[in-house]
């Protein structure tokens, strides 16, 4: 995956080849296909899911460790500050992969199966942010706003 990220970063998706990725990873091309039968498309999607979505899930989980914290305005503000700071830190720490997906992210939307898979994972992330919004709203710690709209904004 590190080799694929490096090659995608240097050449973009179109310029990347499985041959170069395999060479950088010090694997045979056949070995690479054993692990990633879908070739560079699968490598690209796996990188996105692990580095971007997986990292976002970890940030969301860390931002909201205790539901009771969301019961006060100060606690809710702190939890949402942790979320935003954590997301910025995640994208900064994964700058290279973030830039690859900002440049090439449209590729995941051309295949309907991949689009559904990515959209499903993203919506689960939005649900994970919407829940604390709902809890804070019910507790009166934040103004009543549509939870999923707030999640998407964040």
C-alpha positions in Angstrom: 0.0 0.0 0.0 2.9 2.4 0.7 4.3 1.7 -2.7 1.0 2.2 -4.3 0.6 5.5 -2.5 4.0 6.7 -3.6 3.3 5.8 -7.2 -0.1 7.4 -7.2 1.3 10.5 -5.6 4.1 10.7 -8.3 2.2 9.8 -11.4 -1.5 10.1 -10.6 -3.9 7.2 -11.1 -3.7 7.2 -14.9 0.1 7.3 -14.9 0.5 4.6 -12.2 1.1 1.0 -13.3 0.8 -2.2 -11.4 4.2 -3.1 -12.6 5.8 0.0 -11.0 3.8 -0.5 -7.8 4.9 -4.2 -7.6 8.5 -3.2 -8.3 8.5 -0.5 -5.5 6.9 -3.0 -3.1 9.5 -5.5 -4.1 6.9 -8.1 -5.0 6.1 -9.9 -8.2 3.2 -8.5 -10.1 1.4 -11.9 -9.6 1.8 -11.6 -5.8 0.3 -8.1 -5.9 -2.7 -9.5 -7.7 -3.0 -12.3 -5.1 -3.5 -9.6 -2.5 -5.4 -7.1 -4.7 -7.2 -9.0 -7.4 -8.7 -5.7 -8.7 -5.3 -4.3 -9.4 -4.6 -0.6 -9.1 -8.4 0.2 -8.7 -8.5 -2.0 -5.6 -5.3 -0.6 -4.3 -6.6 2.9 -4.7 -9.9 2.1 -3.0 -8.1 0.2 -0.1 -5.8 3.2 0.4 -8.8 5.5 0.6 -10.8 3.3 3.0 -7.8 2.7 5.3 -6.1 6.0 5.3 -8.9 8.5 4.9 -12.1 6.8 6.1 -10.5 4.6 8.7 -8.6 7.6 10.1 -11.7 9.7 10.2 -13.5 6.9 12.2 -10.7 6.8 14.8 -10.9 10.6 15.1 -14.6 10.6 15.6 -14.4 7.8 18.2 -11.7 9.7 20.1 -13.6 13.0 20.0 -16.6 11.6 21.8 -15.4 9.2 24.5 -18.2 10.0 27.0 -21.8 10.8 26.2 -22.2 12.6 29.6 -19.7 15.2 28.4 -22.3 16.3 25.8 -24.8 17.3 28.4 -23.3 20.7 29.1 -22.6 23.5 26.6 -18.9 23.6 27.6 -18.6 19.9 27.4 -20.3 19.7 24.0 -18.1 22.6 22.6 -15.0 20.8 23.8 -16.0 17.5 22.2 -16.7 19.1 18.9 -13.5 21.1 19.1 -11.6 17.8 19.6 -13.4 16.4 16.5 -12.5 19.4 14.3 -8.9 19.6 15.6 -8.6 15.8 15.2 -9.8 15.9 11.6 -7.3 18.7 10.7 -4.5 16.8 12.4 -5.5 13.6 10.6 -5.5 15.2 7.2 -2.2 17.0 7.9 -0.6 13.8 9.1 -1.8 12.0 6.0 -1.2 15.0 3.7 0.3 12.9 0.8 -2.7 10.5 0.7 -5.2 13.3 1.2 -3.7 15.1 -1.8 -3.9 12.0 -3.9 -7.6 11.6 -3.2 -8.4 15.2 -3.6 -6.8 15.0 -7.1 -8.1 11.6 -8.0 -11.2 11.1 -5.8 -13.7 11.4 -8.7 -12.5 7.9 -9.9 -14.3 6.2 -7.1 -17.6 7.7 -8.2 -17.5 6.3 -11.8 -18.0 2.6 -10.7 -21.5 2.2 -9.2 -20.4 -0.7 -6.9 -17.5 1.4 -5.5 -19.7 4.5 -5.2 -22.2 2.5 -3.1 -19.4 1.0 -1.0 -17.7 4.4 -0.3 -21.0 6.2 0.2 -22.1 3.6 2.8 -18.9 3.9 4.7 -19.1 7.7 4.6 -22.7 7.7 5.8 -21.7 5.5 8.8 -19.2 8.2 9.6 -21.9 10.8 9.4 -24.1 8.8 11.6 -21.3 8.6 14.2 -21.1 12.4 14.3 -24.9 12.9 14.2 -25.4 10.8 17.3 -23.4 13.2 19.6 -25.2 16.2 18.0 -28.5 14.5 18.9 -27.4 13.8 22.4 -26.2 17.4 23.0 -29.4 18.8 21.5 -31.6 16.6 23.7 -29.6 17.7 26.7 -30.1 21.3 25.8 -26.3 21.8 25.4 -26.6 22.9 21.8 -29.2 24.6 19.6 -31.6 22.2 17.8 -30.3 21.6 14.3 -30.7 18.7 11.9 -28.1 16.3 13.2 -27.0 14.8 9.8 -26.8 18.3 8.3 -24.5 19.3 11.2 -22.4 16.1 10.7 -21.9 16.8 7.0 -20.9 20.4 7.8 -18.3 19.2 10.3 
